[in-house]
Amino acid sequence: MTNKFWLTNLVLFQLAWFCCALLTANASWLTPLIVTLHFALSPTKRSDVKLLPFALFGCVIDYILFQLNVISFAADQFPLWLLCLWVMFVLSINHSLSWLGNCKLWLVAIIGAFGGALSYLGALNFSAITTSLSQLSLFTVYAIIWALLLPALIVFKQRLVESKHN
């Protein structure tokens, strides 16, 4: 199962993302179930847990942008589903996105800039989030953030999770 778990993780992450984007009202109780299912099935629970602090870091960034009215949510409060989505994303670094660890950091930055920013534009288009910015401005803000964030996560994983001293 270890060799094929990347596919399970990919499906669970996509399920979590679409749950948050399309079923926003129910996502706060559905996404914790998806995270629980991931951990129930994961063959690398220990290294998965080591990545969880980065989910909090991602949430802090989104929370700051929420406080600055860059993004907002239908309930006018920071949603639990966004924390769960961050958890699923960082878990993907161990599984379906583990190939990023073999890429040059400049390429990871480009992938992060476009992939991360496009994800937020998708959430905007599905009305999971709203913004006070133009779509181009929102894309630019998240492209800069993700160009820094994704390489940092890859380095974090390589140094702390894959370290033979842990």
Disulfide bonds with the S-S distance in Angstrom:
none
